[in-house]
Amino acid sequence: MRNTKHVAQAATPEQGSLFLCWQSARLVARHRSGSYAVVELATEREIPGEPGQFLMARTECGPPLPRPLSLLWTDGNRCAFLVKDEGLLRARLAEAPRGTLCEVRGPYGLAYRKTIDPGRRYLLVGGGSGIAPLDFFARRHPELVEATVFGLRCAADAAVLPERTVLVEELGQGTAGARALDMWRPGLGIIACGPEAMYRQLAAGLPGDRGVYVALEERMGCGYGACQGCVVGTRDGPVRLCKDGPLMPLESVQW
Ligand SMILES: Cc1cc2nc3c(=O)[nH]c(=O)nc-3n(C[C@H](O)[C@H](O)[C@H](O)COP(=O)(O)OP(=O)(O)OC[C@H]3O[C@@H](n4cnc5c(N)ncnc54)[C@H](O)[C@@H]3O)c2cc1C
């Protein structure tokens, strides 16, 4: 009985699952365009995830160790990811047939709304698969969003999200970051999720204004803070990205 109570307390939507509560899921839909795919899963139980949170996921076709994937949306027993067609897990998810058996656990990580200053409106600046949590945030919290600035490499990639305006930019062009810097004005916040070069571009172009947050990425083993695999140093000391992040204030990032 004591254990049952403990599990019930730990598995709140606020905290994520504390133990390895896998649930099986089936790939039920996939929209592929260019190098990206939106992959929709049907899960056994509801995934009460919020924007910025992620699931640890794996498929029957491998690899055996799960990988973190951000929620693009969640609705009852359905959820979706935006995956780039590269790497062991994501390439398989991007190609796997409908009905493919997956396993997921989570959600983990701090919802973006718990990290940000709620008194501001935000520009959401995303590149690559980093667009996923920002798109979720824009739909869940429209009152906090000034505008979205998303960038992908070609028109075929951009077509993976037909309802969004996505800038097409070549590697190293920094088009989305430059557009965000043009749109920024004092008092406006920024939430960015994308490559480190984008964060450096924003850091170089913005005054030391608080209210700028960037999502950091590291390899993750457990997803809930136990394995310490995703510890990064910040100006405020070491943090576990899976538990204390992945979103961090820009001023705390140590380049
Ligand atoms: C919180 C979080 C959310 C994420 N959300 C998404 C998402 O929504 N969509 C998505 O496509 N990706 C996402 N990622 C990235 C994804 O989890 C990793 O790239 C993961 O390794 C992919 O697994 P894979 O088996 O496809 O690739 P792998 O075969 O594991 O790796 C592919 C290549 O990337 C390299 N690599 C892998 N991880 C890292 C790393 N952390 N740092 C540097 N190099 C690395 C490997 O060495 C290899 O060369 C997220 C990562 C985090 C931390």
The ligand as a Gaussian input file, in Angstrom:
#p B3LYP/6-31G(d) Opt

LIG

0 1
 C       14.474000      17.492000     -24.410000
 C       14.766000      17.055000     -25.826000
 C       13.756000      17.052000     -26.763000
 C       14.008000      16.631000     -28.077000
 N       13.005000      16.682000     -28.983000
 C       13.219000      16.283000     -30.252000
 C       12.162000      16.318000     -31.214000
 O       11.036000      16.693000     -30.895000
 N       12.447000      15.909000     -32.483000
 C       13.701000      15.486000     -32.865000
 O       13.882000      15.159000     -34.050000
 N       14.724000      15.472000     -31.979000
 C       14.513000      15.832000     -30.689000
 N       15.535000      15.792000     -29.777000
 C       16.847000      15.311000     -30.207000
 C       16.902000      13.792000     -30.146000
 O       16.386000      13.267000     -28.953000
 C       18.370000      13.326000     -30.208000
 O       18.998000      13.849000     -31.368000
 C       18.453000      11.796000     -30.196000
 O       19.788000      11.379000     -30.100000
 C       17.846000      11.233000     -31.459000
 O       17.979000       9.838000     -31.427000
 P       18.289000       9.050000     -32.757000
 O       18.369000       7.623000     -32.367000
 O       17.341000       9.473000     -33.808000
 O       19.710000       9.616000     -33.169000
 P       21.110000       9.020000     -32.701000
 O       21.438000       7.878000     -33.578000
 O       21.131000       8.864000     -31.230000
 O       22.057000      10.243000     -33.038000
 C       22.165000      10.802000     -34.337000
 C       23.407000      11.659000     -34.396000
 O       23.335000      12.774000     -33.505000
 C       24.374000      12.697000     -32.541000
 N       23.781000      13.107000     -31.292000
 C       22.734000      12.538000     -30.703000
 N       22.393000      13.224000     -29.588000
 C       23.265000      14.241000     -29.490000
 C       23.414000      15.294000     -28.565000
 N       22.606000      15.463000     -27.533000
 N       24.420000      16.159000     -28.767000
 C       25.241000      16.025000     -29.815000
 N       25.129000      15.043000     -30.736000
 C       24.153000      14.166000     -30.565000
 C       24.857000      11.264000     -32.550000
 O       26.198000      11.149000     -32.150000
 C       24.671000      10.899000     -33.999000
 O       25.716000      11.382000     -34.789000
 C       15.310000      16.204000     -28.457000
 C       16.337000      16.209000     -27.512000
 C       16.070000      16.614000     -26.214000
 C       17.195000      16.619000     -25.199000

